[in-house]
Amino acid sequence: MVEKTIELTGISANSVEDAVQLAISRAGVTIKGINAAHVEDISAIIENNRVLRWRVRIKATFLVKDELHE
């Protein structure tokens, strides 16, 4: 079995959790079988002393399909 890990960035005005979900959901449109995500970094975009958006950098892992052995 071989897995691949990619880096994604999600941004949300609502929450950190929403930013993670958005990154996974969008990637899931073209990448099938994402089975793990590791949050690497969390930051906030600030304006006028208020948090406007949350930004998360995650590493998402998925199985690389092996057509020869399935």
C-alpha positions, 0 to 999 in steps of 0.5 A: 500500500502507498499513500500520498500526502499533500499540503492544503490551505483552508480559509474561513470567516467562521472557524478553524474547524470550518477552514479545515472542512473547506480544505478537505471538501474542496480537495475531495472533489478531485482526490478520492479517499482522503483518510487523514488530515494533520493541522500544521499551522493555524493563523488569523487574518486581522483587520481593525483589531478583529479576526476577519478569517481563520487560515489553516495549513493542513497535510491531507493523506490519501491512498494511491490506487494500484490498478495492477494489484486490486 
